[in-house]
Amino acid sequence: MIGYTTIGSNQHDKALAFYDKLFAVIGGKRMMDFGDLVLFGFAKGPAFGVCKPNNKLAATYGNGTMIALNVGTKENVHALHDLALKLGGSDEGAPGPRGGGFYGAYFRDLDGNKLCAFVSGQD
């Protein structure tokens, strides 16, 4: 079971502001702040961390790497996708059914990290 994920950022303060607003939609908030690493917590599930890379090199996103967030409802899928774009993120796939009861939307944050907001069991 995953306890938490982390993504690197070259714009730490801007990234934290992005995720403060984005995760507020689904009840997420900062639960631990170590300065260079901030973990966001949710009622259930793993935490999500935003950090400055420990090795002091530039943060990069992984090609093929994506973090999927189970957001509970189609409305939350739309809300997160819309808000991510308003906050300066980029679109990687509009909200909609993807088959097999999976409903999702894809976007990138300010550093290019790819995320999916989804709910399953709802076409």
SVG drawing of the C-alpha trace seen along z (x, -y; Angstrom):
<svg xmlns="http://www.w3.org/2000/svg" viewBox="-22 -31 45 33">
<polyline fill="none" stroke="black" stroke-width="0.4" points="0.0,0.0 1.3,-3.4 1.7,-5.8 2.6,-8.9 3.9,-10.2 6.2,-13.1 6.7,-15.4 9.6,-17.8 9.1,-21.4 11.4,-24.2 8.7,-26.8 8.1,-25.6 6.0,-28.5 3.9,-28.6 3.5,-24.8 2.3,-24.9 -0.2,-27.6 -1.4,-25.6 -2.0,-22.5 -3.5,-24.4 -6.3,-25.6 -6.6,-22.4 -6.7,-20.0 -9.2,-22.2 -11.8,-21.1 -11.5,-17.5 -10.8,-18.1 -7.1,-18.0 -4.9,-20.3 -1.3,-20.6 -0.6,-18.0 3.2,-18.2 5.5,-21.1 9.2,-20.4 10.1,-23.5 11.5,-21.8 8.9,-19.1 5.2,-19.7 2.7,-16.8 -1.0,-17.2 -3.4,-14.9 -6.8,-13.6 -9.6,-11.9 -8.5,-8.5 -5.7,-7.4 -2.0,-8.3 -0.6,-11.7 0.8,-13.8 4.1,-15.6 5.6,-18.6 9.3,-19.0 12.5,-20.6 14.8,-17.8 17.1,-16.7 20.1,-16.5 19.7,-20.2 19.4,-19.5 16.5,-20.7 13.2,-18.9 12.0,-17.1 8.8,-15.2 9.1,-11.6 8.0,-10.7 5.2,-8.1 4.9,-9.0 1.4,-10.0 -0.2,-10.3 -3.9,-9.4 -6.2,-10.9 -9.5,-9.1 -11.7,-12.1 -14.9,-10.3 -17.4,-12.0 -17.7,-13.1 -18.3,-16.7 -14.9,-16.6 -13.2,-15.3 -14.6,-18.4 -13.8,-20.8 -10.2,-19.7 -9.5,-19.7 -11.1,-23.1 -9.3,-24.6 -6.0,-23.2 -6.3,-24.9 -7.3,-28.2 -4.3,-28.0 -1.9,-27.7 -1.8,-24.0 -2.2,-22.5 -4.8,-20.2 -3.9,-16.6 -7.4,-15.2 -10.8,-16.7 -13.2,-15.0 -15.1,-12.1 -15.6,-8.3 -12.7,-6.2 -14.4,-2.8 -14.9,-0.1 -16.6,-2.5 -13.6,-4.8 -14.3,-8.5 -11.3,-10.8 -9.5,-14.0 -5.8,-14.6 -3.7,-17.7 -0.2,-18.9 0.8,-21.1 3.1,-24.2 6.2,-22.0 4.8,-19.6 3.9,-16.7 1.0,-14.7 -2.0,-14.0 -5.3,-12.3 -8.5,-13.1 -10.8,-10.1 -13.7,-8.1 -14.4,-4.5 -17.7,-2.7 -19.4,-5.7 -19.5,-6.0"/>
</svg>
